[in-house]
Amino acid sequence: MALQGNRERYYETTNSLLDFVLSNREGIPISLAVLYEAVGVRAGLPITLLNVPMHVVCAMEDPGGGGQEAQRWFVDVFGGGRVLDRFEFSQFLQGLGLPGDQFGLEAQAMTPAQCWMRMCRNLLHLHREHAEYGKLKAVALLMAAAAGEGSGKPACQAGGVALLLLPAAANACMALQQHHEAAELLQTLVGGTYQVQQGHAAALHATALRSMLGEIEAAAEAVHPREGQEAVSFVVGQVIRHRRYQYRGVIIGWDPECRASEEWVQQMGVDRLPGGRRQPFYHVLPDPEDRPGQAQTYVAQENVQPEALAAPHAADPGALHPEVGRYFTALAPGGARYLLSDWMRHCFPGG
């Protein structure tokens, strides 16, 4: 299959989507391990996934026989399919900062549900980092529903995982300006799960959720005035091309400097850019033809260059990205800029 670990673009969402992994021949440890197990089991091999923190691996049980003792082998698919014995795998775990006697060596096989939830958690984190709120909401609601399966209870009363996921979905709703739906989700939590708790704990949880609702409503109303932002060279709605990766896109937001997490900054090498993290950064909807599978990117100003849309894109404003209608009303004459919706003009007066 010639699969390999995608080390250069580890945090792309396509690494968690098996159809893209098969197409691109690249993925992250868990997606590669899933495919390795699927092929191995189809071939009759006793291969399982091990739920090792940070780095899922495969295990294969050798039953022994013929004077040989039973043995467990470990396969690091992300590392090129490297086969490790117990000692080598213990060293591998220590390299991850994990104690070899606690994780991995005697780890139980991961169930399909555990695997699915872990892959969804990866997507949840990435969609949050990339501000892909529509996808974040969908993943969170699916995970919350799955957490309640088999319990005979609705997702809001399933406890545990669901209690973390519904607020995440509510945050996504707020970012998508779906205020009513966000309020309903939070009110469901306050009146559902927490209603069955007793005394002071229930009051604290309900208060925290109401506070959260107030905070995300305030965030949804945030305004980015152009006054005092002379360093921001481009405007919301402007059609651009990425200077390095050459994909087209449209700007849907900007920050006066990089506001991504420290983990993302380090992974993407932001500090190695000439302008570093202190330059403006732009939220961009990329053209799916140029950047398939990635709904939104975060681009340093030094990598932005303006470019007008040519036919046939200019004749079909929605052709650049399927979500442009969420932010804009039409493509301006000349194809170099989209016209902002009323809400976007409120959030970005002056562009």
N, C-alpha and C positions, 0 to 999 in steps of 0.2 A: 504493500500500500504506500510505501515511501512517505510515511507520516513523520513529522518532526515538531519539536517544540518551537513555538513562536516567541522567541526571546526578545526580538526587537520591538514587537508590538503586542506585548503580553496582555495589556489591559484593554484590548479591543473586544467589543461584545461578540464579534463573529467567532472568537475563539471558544465560546461557550455554546455555539449553535452547530449541531452536528452536520447539518447539510453544508454549511460554509466550511467546516473543518475538512470534510471529505473533498470539497471542491478546491480549497486552498492548500490542502495537504499540511496544514499547520494548526496547532491548538495549544491548550494549556494542559497541565497534568491530568485533570479529571476527565476532560473530553477525550483525550487520547487514550486514557485507560479504559473508558467505556467502550470505545471501538475495538481496542485490543482484546478485551474480555469477550465481546460479542463474537469476534472471529474465532477466538480460542474455544469458546463453548460450542460453537457450531462445528468445530473440528473434533469435539469430544474431549478436550483438555479440561482438567479441573482448575480453572482460573477464576479468581474472585477479586473484587476491589477491596482495598483496605482504606478505612477512613482515617488516614494519617493527616494531622493538621498541616496546612500550608501546601501539601504535596501528595496528592493521591497516587498510590502505586498499586500494581497488581501482585497477587501472590499465587503460586502454583504449588499444590501439594503433591509431593512424590511419595507414594505409599511404601516405597522400598521393596523388599523381597529379594530372594536369592542371596540372603546373607547381608543385605544392605538395610540400614535403618531408614525409617520414614524421615523425610526432610521437607522443609518448607523453603522454597525459593522465592525471591522477590524480583520484580521487574519494574525498572524505572522507564516507562514508555517515553516520558518527556525527555529523558536523557539518552534517547536513541535506542531504547529497548535493552538497556544494560541489565544483565542478570546478576543478582547479588545473593551470596549465601548469608547466613545469619550474622556472621562477624562483619562482613562488608556492609550489610544493611544497618547494623548498629552504628558503624562509623558514619554512614550516610545520614542517619537520624541526628547524630551529634552535630554534624555539619549544619543541620537546620536549627540547632539549638534545642533539640528535644532529647529527653532522656531515653536511651534505647530500651531500657527495661520496662518503660511505661507505655510508650507508643510504638506501634508497628510490629514488633517481634511477635507478640501474642495478640495482636489486634483481631477483632472479629470481622467477618465479612460485612461489607456495607450492603444494606438492603436496597432494593430499587427505589423505595420511597426516600430513604436517607440520601441516596445519590441525587435524585431529582431535586430535593430541597436544597442540597448544597450547590448544585448548578444554578438554581434559581436565586440563591443568596448572592452568588457571584454577579449575576445579571442585575439584581436589585442594587448592589453597591455601584456598579458601573453606570447604570441609568441615572442614579442620583448624582454621581460625579460629573456626568456629561449633561446634566439638566434635561434628560430625555423623559419628561414627566408623564407623557402618555404611556410609554412603555413601562416606566416605573410603577404607575398605577395598575396596569394590567398584571404585571408579575406579582405585585403585592397582594392583590385580590385573589389571584389564583392560589398563591401560597397559603393565604388565610383560609380559603375554602378547603384546601387539602388538609390543613391542620385540624379541621373539624370533622373530616371524614371518619366514619366508623364510631364516632362518639355519640351520635344521635343528637348532637347539638348544633345550632347555627355557628358560623365562624366567629361571631362576636362573643360567643360564650364557650369557645373551645379552650380558652386559656393559653398560657405559654406563648408559643410562636405567634398565634393569631393576634395577641394583644400588642405585639411589636409591629405587625404588618399593617393593621388597619390604620394606625396613625401615619404610617409611611404613605399609604394610599391617600389619606386625607391631605397630607402635605402636597402630594402630586396634584390633587384636585385643585388646591389653592393656586398652585403655579399655573394651572391650565385655566384659571379664572372660573372654576366650577365651584363657587363658594357654597351654594346650596347643598351640593352633594357632599362636600367636605364637612359641613355642619351636621348633616344627617349621620355620617359615619362616626363622628366623635360623639354625637348624642346617643347613638346606638351603644357605644362603649360605656358611656356614663350610666345609661339607664338599663343596660343589659348585664354584662359581666360583673361590673363593680357594684351593681345593685344587690347581688347575692352575698357580697362581702359584709363584714360586720364592723360597725363603729368607726373608729378614727381612721383606719386604713382605707376604707371606702371613700371617706370624705377627702382624704389626701389625694387619692387617685383621680377622683372627679375634678378636684380643684386644679390639678396638674394638667388635665386634658382641656379644661376651659381656658387655662392660661395659654396652652399651646395654640388653641384656636385663635385667641386674641393676637398672639405673636405672628402666626402665619397670615392672618388678615392684614396686619400691619406691613408684613413683608410684601404681600401682593400689591399693596398700594404704593410701594417704593417708587420714587421718581428720580430720574437721572438727568438733571439739567446740564446743558452744555457750558453754562457760565463757569469759568475757572478751570475748564478742562481743555486748554489749548493743545496739550500733548495728544489728544484723541483726534487722529487725522481723518477717520472715516465715519460714516453715519449709518444708522440703522436703515435697512432697506437697500443699501448699496450692493450691487452685484460685484463679486470679486473672484479672483483666482489665487489659489495658494501658490506662493512663489517657489516653494521647494517641491511640493507633491503634485502641483499642477492640476488640482481639481477645482471646479467652479463651485460657487456657493453664493448665498445671500446673508448679509449680516442681520441678526435678529436681536442683538444686544451687545453692550460693551462694558468693560470694567476699566477704571483708570490704571490699574495694575493687576497682575495675576492674582485671582482669588481662589484658585484651585487648592486642593489639599496638598500638604507637604509631600505626601506619598506620590501624588501625581506629578508634582514639580520635579521630584528626584527621578522618577521613572522616565519622564519625557525629556530630561536633560535641559530644563528651562534655564538653569543658571549658566549653561555653556553657550547660550545664545548671546550675541553681541550686546543686545539690549537687556538681557536677563529678565528677571521677574518684575522689574519696576516699570516696564513699558506697558502701554495699554494692551489688553487682550479682548478678542471679539468672539461672541457666540455666533456660530455660522451653521446654516442648514446647507449641507453639501449636496451637489448634484448626484443622485444615485447612480447615474451612468458612469461617473468618474470615481465615486467612493461607495461602492455597493455595500449594504449592510450596516452603515454607520449613519445614524439619524441626525447627529449633531457633532460639531467639532469646536475646539477652543483654540484660537489661533493668535499667536503673537503678532503685534502690529508690523514688525519687520518682515513677516511672511505674507503680508496682504498686498495685493496689487489690484487696482480696479479694472474691470473688464465688462463691457456691454454685452448683453445676450444677442447672439446672431440668430437668424432664421434657422430652423423652425421654432426655436424656443421663444423668440419674441412674439410670434403669432399665437402662442399658447402659454400664457403666464404661469400656469400651474405645472408646466412641464419641468421646470428646474427642480422642484421638490414637491411631493404631494401635500405638505403641510403649510405651504406659503399662504394659503387662504386663512389660516388661523391668525396670521400677523398682519397681512396686507390686503388691500382692496383691489389693486390692479398694478400692472407694470407701466411705468411712465414712458412716454414717447422716447425713443432712442434705445430703450432696453437696458439702460445703465442703473436703474433704480426702481424699486417697488414703492408704491404709495402706502403709507402707514394707515392702519385702522384707527378708529377713535381711541381705542384702549392703548395702542402702541404710541400714539401721539401724546397721550396722558403720561405714560411711563417714560418716554424719551422726548420731551419737548426740545425741539431743535435738532432732533435726529440722533 
